[in-house]
């Protein structure tokens, strides 16, 4: 029998009933996404506080705490931030590919 795969994101105990303040555990991620996600969330003026932590180096999870102004949903803010981060990564990737094709670089050919 195969091991059950944990959900990618889960809401941890202690969240407000309206999710205006909650901590989310994100499975199989590290500081790389944690810091970028925190940055994207803090760009949202409706987010009062956002921080993340890596509970233990041997655990393959991060925890993201989000607190909202005006009892707004932290889950909606998290989903929007993930979408915005995805869009940003796509834009950077497209600009990089375009630069590789159009800009002039000194290129060295490997000799066999």
Secondary structure, DSSP 4 states (H G I P E B T S, - for coil): -PPPPPPSEEEPTT--TTSSEEEEEEET--HHHHHHHHHHHHTSTTEEEEEEE-S-TTS-EEEEEEEEGGG--HHHHHHHHHHHHHHHHHHHHHHHHHHHHHS-----PPP-
